[in-house]
Structures are given as structure tokens and as C-alpha cells.
Amino acid sequence: MRSPIAIVDVDRPDGWTRWRAGLCASCAANCCTMPLEVRLPDLVRLGLVDAFEAEHVEPRVIAKRLQKARLIDHFNHKNTVFTMARRASGDCRFLDADTRQCTVYELRPETCRLHPQKKSPRPGYCAYGARVQQQR
């Protein structure tokens, strides 16, 4: 199923909406179409990497395993940042396509926890897009 929204143009945050409490309730989860960068603690919390592995295995080896499993798309060796793989629609793998809600909300990565107030291409602003009713 294709996402009901267009992938957010992260290169054009000048058109984003100033974030305010409650805005997410009517949004189509546009932020969940942007590339998601995570670190090892996020991967452990999500259950994609074992805590023992994170402590004793080199991140590049972990990245190779996760790429082979198609869980990540990219690994930045210099900053030890993993970019999560997305669905063909562009959605985050943890986003429910029908409800547009996060399926791992309590376990979500730090990037998601701090978006858009602190971790965002434009802090304090979000790529808000009103949720539309899908016709079946």
C-alpha cells in the first residue's frame, strides 16, 4: 500500500509549520517519511541489536549484519550513525500504514523523541501535513 502522503522534502524546511502541542494528532506522520538516523542504544531499545553485541562487537560489523538483513540502508563510520531502511512507500518501517501511528512508540529512537523541537532540519518546525481520509 502506498503512503497517502508525499515524501517530505527535507531540503526545503522553509515551508514547514511551526510545531505546537496537539499538531501531531491531525498529522499524516510526514516526519515518518524522512530518513531516520539512529545510534546503537536506539537499536538495542528496538530489539534489533542485543546489548551484549552492542558492547562487544564493532559497530561496522553490526552495520554489515543489519544491512544484510535490510534493516539499515547506510552506516556512517565517522559518527557511528545508522540510517534505518524504509518501506518502498518511503514510510518508516515502524509506521502503521493504515492508522499512520508509530508501532514502537514507547521504544522509539531518540531522534523521534526529540523531533521536531530539538532534532530536526529546522528545530521547532515540522513537516506537518493534514491527515486525509483514505477511500477504500
Secondary structure as GFF3:
##gff-version 3
##sequence-region A 1 136
A	DSSP	three_ten_helix	13	15	.	.	.	ID=ss1
A	DSSP	beta_strand	17	18	.	.	.	ID=ss2
A	DSSP	three_ten_helix	23	26	.	.	.	ID=ss3
A	DSSP	three_ten_helix	30	33	.	.	.	ID=ss4
A	DSSP	beta_strand	37	38	.	.	.	ID=ss5
A	DSSP	alpha_helix	40	45	.	.	.	ID=ss6
A	DSSP	alpha_helix	51	56	.	.	.	ID=ss7
A	DSSP	alpha_helix	59	68	.	.	.	ID=ss8
A	DSSP	beta_strand	72	76	.	.	.	ID=ss9
A	DSSP	beta_strand	81	84	.	.	.	ID=ss10
A	DSSP	three_ten_helix	105	107	.	.	.	ID=ss11
A	DSSP	alpha_helix	110	114	.	.	.	ID=ss12
A	DSSP	beta_strand	125	126	.	.	.	ID=ss13
###
